[in-house]
């Protein structure tokens, strides 16, 4: 009877007068859930399951209570579950309703709180709890390099990871009914940690003093949970390759026997010969004379070297090359 009465009381609170709902966002959330068949059915199920045995000497079945809570938060859209969990409050009655959302007498409260490190070890032995605890640490890790203190400016990811822990060994909840400030924590403390107390306190602060989690809850309750999209990194400036002007090919090496003079000499001599210019003892005339002398000498020497009547061994090419430095000096002068 007591369990049925508690269930009726909790459901009836969703049917309070409209005047009270203006200052109680958690009551509005309960009303919205009652208007959705799936939310209403699964909420009634976990409330009924978690209230069985609460007021009797027989302890409630926490395992079944946690299972019903997981079904509710996993199967009901976040537009309903988040409003129940993270509604903003201006008075103690509202804050107490918010704390009672998960029926903490069965799902959360303990006569003697477990040590947080022991509870963490217990959670890590279960694959689902271990995975969801890792998600929480990843998505709610405090970051002081972002505006929201959340990784990637993502409130929703942190709220989702927090909600995913409800119904597991690490189930978190509000520790009191304060309307001015709130603190959330798993059902544990650091008493009896011995020389591991510092590590235990650090783990506990991930819930109790986490600016990312606190900001995410406050932002949702206030309706300011705007998702900040991470800015794309600026594109690197486009740098055009330097324009490389084509340069005339360098003269071939003097040791190349196929070309022994600059092409500019050919151009100069050709223009003089085709134009019929008068010999004026100019520099160009001297160049042409030097070129003709050098070419004639080379041709004569090449013929001598390739003459079939000559001896079988080829003679070294020394004739015109020995005079080459003097001819080049004449060209330059």
NORURSUL-V64122 format. One record per backbone hydrogen bond with DSSP energy under -0.5 kcal/mol. CO is the residue of the C=O (numbers start at 1). NH is the residue of the N-H. E is the energy in kcal/mol with one decimal. If there is no record, write none. Layout:
BEGIN
CO/NH/E + CO/NH/E
END
This chain:
BEGIN
1/5/-2.6 + 2/6/-2.3 + 3/7/-2.1 + 4/8/-2.4 + 5/9/-2.2 + 6/10/-2.3 + 7/11/-2.4 + 8/12/-2.5 + 9/13/-1.5 + 11/14/-1.2 + 12/15/-2.4 + 13/16/-1.0 + 17/21/-1.2 + 18/22/-0.8 + 19/22/-0.6 + 20/23/-1.2 + 21/24/-0.7 + 23/90/-0.5 + 24/28/-1.6 + 25/29/-1.9 + 26/30/-1.7 + 27/31/-2.1 + 28/32/-2.3 + 29/33/-2.0 + 30/34/-2.0 + 31/35/-1.0 + 33/36/-1.5 + 33/40/-0.6 + 35/37/-0.5 + 36/40/-2.9 + 37/41/-2.5 + 38/42/-2.3 + 39/43/-2.1 + 40/44/-2.3 + 41/45/-1.8 + 42/46/-2.1 + 43/47/-2.2 + 44/48/-2.2 + 45/49/-2.5 + 46/50/-2.7 + 47/51/-1.1 + 48/52/-0.6 + 49/52/-0.8 + 51/54/-1.4 + 53/56/-0.6 + 60/62/-1.2 + 61/65/-2.2 + 62/66/-3.0 + 63/67/-1.9 + 64/68/-2.2 + 65/69/-2.1 + 66/70/-2.5 + 67/71/-2.0 + 68/72/-1.8 + 69/73/-2.6 + 70/74/-2.2 + 71/75/-1.8 + 72/76/-1.9 + 77/80/-1.8 + 77/81/-1.8 + 78/82/-2.2 + 80/84/-1.4 + 81/85/-2.1 + 82/86/-3.2 + 88/25/-0.7 + 91/95/-1.9 + 92/96/-2.5 + 93/97/-1.9 + 94/98/-2.2 + 95/99/-2.1 + 96/100/-2.0 + 98/101/-1.2 + 99/102/-0.6 + 100/103/-1.9 + 103/106/-1.7 + 103/107/-2.1 + 104/108/-1.9 + 104/109/-3.3 + 114/189/-2.1 + 115/119/-2.6 + 116/120/-2.4 + 117/121/-2.2 + 118/122/-2.2 + 119/123/-2.3 + 120/124/-2.6 + 121/125/-0.9 + 123/126/-1.6 + 123/130/-0.6 + 125/127/-0.5 + 126/130/-2.9 + 127/131/-2.2 + 128/132/-2.3 + 129/133/-2.4 + 130/134/-1.9 + 131/135/-1.9 + 132/136/-2.1 + 133/137/-2.2 + 134/138/-1.8 + 135/139/-3.0 + 136/140/-2.3 + 143/146/-0.7 + 149/143/-2.2 + 150/153/-1.9 + 151/154/-1.3 + 153/155/-0.8 + 153/228/-1.3 + 154/158/-1.0 + 155/159/-2.5 + 156/160/-2.5 + 157/161/-1.9 + 158/162/-2.3 + 159/163/-2.5 + 160/164/-1.7 + 161/165/-0.6 + 162/165/-1.3 + 163/166/-1.3 + 165/168/-1.5 + 168/171/-1.8 + 171/187/-0.7 + 173/185/-2.1 + 183/175/-2.5 + 185/173/-1.7 + 186/188/-2.4 + 187/114/-0.8 + 189/116/-2.5 + 190/193/-1.2 + 193/196/-2.0 + 194/197/-1.3 + 196/200/-2.4 + 197/201/-2.9 + 198/202/-2.1 + 199/203/-2.1 + 200/204/-2.5 + 201/205/-2.4 + 202/206/-0.7 + 203/206/-0.9 + 204/207/-1.9 + 204/208/-2.3 + 205/209/-1.6 + 207/210/-0.7 + 209/211/-0.8 + 210/214/-2.6 + 211/215/-2.4 + 212/216/-2.2 + 213/217/-2.3 + 214/218/-2.4 + 215/219/-2.6 + 216/220/-2.0 + 217/221/-2.4 + 218/222/-2.3 + 219/223/-0.6 + 219/224/-2.8 + 219/225/-0.8 + 220/223/-0.9 + 224/226/-2.5 + 226/228/-0.5 + 227/229/-0.7 + 237/239/-0.6 + 238/240/-0.6 + 243/245/-0.7 + 253/256/-2.1 + 255/257/-0.7 + 256/259/-0.5 + 262/265/-1.0 + 262/266/-0.7 + 263/267/-1.9 + 264/268/-2.1 + 265/269/-2.6 + 266/270/-2.7 + 267/271/-2.1 + 268/272/-1.6 + 269/273/-2.4 + 270/274/-2.8 + 271/275/-1.6 + 272/276/-0.7 + 272/277/-1.4 + 282/286/-1.7 + 283/287/-2.1 + 284/288/-2.4 + 285/289/-2.4 + 286/290/-2.5 + 287/291/-2.6 + 288/292/-2.7 + 289/293/-2.3 + 290/294/-2.4 + 291/295/-2.7 + 292/296/-2.5 + 293/297/-2.0 + 294/298/-2.1 + 295/299/-2.4 + 296/300/-2.1 + 297/301/-2.3 + 298/302/-2.7 + 299/303/-2.1 + 300/304/-2.0 + 301/305/-2.2 + 302/306/-1.6 + 304/307/-0.9 + 307/310/-1.5 + 316/318/-1.2 + 318/322/-1.8 + 319/322/-0.7 + 319/323/-0.8 + 320/324/-0.5 + 321/324/-0.7 + 321/325/-0.5 + 323/327/-1.9 + 324/328/-2.6 + 325/329/-1.7 + 326/330/-1.8 + 327/331/-2.0 + 328/332/-2.4 + 329/333/-2.2
END
